[in-house]
């Protein structure tokens, strides 16, 4: 009887390099969808009634939610009127800016083959929720009427 030959160690295969086109496809696709959405909102005026659904919170309570005025804000941004966009929903304009910065970082990382990961600590999420809540409360009070759409 002969001793069985030891099998060679099994190593996982090396990852196949992904082409730059494939790495950039997702962030480019996301930006195409955003441009399409802004293009639609820019073409179909939310200031004219009947084109978009009414905010249920506003309809049933008369209170503005943090998103109220967001479509009007996007319409104003699509037309290059930043002052009107800020007047409709200042928080949405800040959100558009944050999205733009994150998208540029995503594209830069994807072009270098590095993954994009947003691992925010709980304090960031709680802080974001607090800002949304405070914004909602203030825009519904008389002294915060400048923040109302």
N, C-alpha and C positions, 0 to 999 in steps of 0.2 A: 504494500500500500504506500502510496506517495502522499505527501502532505499537499493539500490544495494550495494553489498559488494565491498569494494575497492579491486582492483586487487593488488596482491603483486608486488613489483618493479621488473622490468625485467633487469637482468644483463647479459651481454654477457658471453657466456661460457668461461671457462678458456682455454687458448691455450693448445693444446695437445703437450706434449714434443716430440721433434723430436729426433730420435735415432742418435747416433754419426755417424753411417754408412751413414745416409742420409745427415748429415751436411758436411761430408767430401767428398761426392760423386762428387760434382761440382768441387772443387779445384783439386781433384785427376784426374777427367776426363779432365780438362784443361791441367794438366801436362802430361797426357797420349798423348793428341793431340800434344803438343809441342815436346815431345820425338819422336813421330811418324814423325813429320815434320823434325826434326833434323836428325832422322835416314834416312829418304828418301834423304835429301840433302847430308848427309854423304855418302850414297851409290851411288847416281847419281851425278857425279862431274860437278859442274857448270863451271869449267875451260875448259871443252870440249864443243865446240860449238854444238848447235842444241838440247840441252836438255831442255832449258828454254827460254822463250821469252826475247827479247832484250828490255831494257828500252826505251820507246818511246822518252823521252826527249833526251837521248844520241843519239838515231838513227837519230832524225830529226834536232837536234841543235849541237850535239857534246859536250854538257855540261853534267857534272855529277850531278845527283840529290842527295839528302841526302841518298837515299837508294842504289845507285849504289855501287856494291861490297858487298852488304849485303848477297847474297847467297854464294859468295866465303868465306865471313867471317864466316857464319854459317857452311860451309863445313870444314873450318879450325878448328873451335871450336869442331865440332863433332869428329875430329881426334886428338884433344888435342894440336893443334899448335896455341897457343894464339898469338905469335909474327906475324904469317901470318894473323891471324884474324884481329889484329890491323892494319896491313898494308893494308888489303882489305877494311875495313870500321871500323874505331875506334869508331865512334858514335854508330854503331850497337852493338859492344861489350859492350859499356857502357849500352846500352838498355837491353842487355841480363842480365847484372848484376842487373839492377834496377828491371827487371821482377823477377829474382830469389829472391831478398829481399822481394818484395811485395807478392810473392807466399808463402814464409815461414811465413810472417805475417798473410796472409789469412788462411793458414792451422792452425796456432796457435789459431787464433780467432775462426775459425770454430770448432775446437776440444773442445773449451770451451763454445760453443753455442752463441758466440757473433757475430753479423753481421759485415761484412767487408764493409766499406764505404770510398770511396776516394772522398772527397769534397775539391778539390783544388781551391784556390782563382784565380780570373782572371789573376793576376800578374804571377802566375805559368804557366798558359797556354800561355800567351804572351811571357814569358821568354823562354819557350820551343820552340815556333815558332821562336823567335829571334835566339836561338842557332842553329836551323835547317837551317835558312836562312844564318847566318854567316858561318856555316860549308860548305854549298853549294857554297857560293861565294868564300871562301878561297881555297877550294879544286880545283877550276877551274882557279885560278890565278897561275902564275909561281912560286911565293914564297911558295905557299901551295901545291906544287906537291907531297909532302910526304903524304898528305891526300888523294890523288887520288888513285883509285883502280888499 
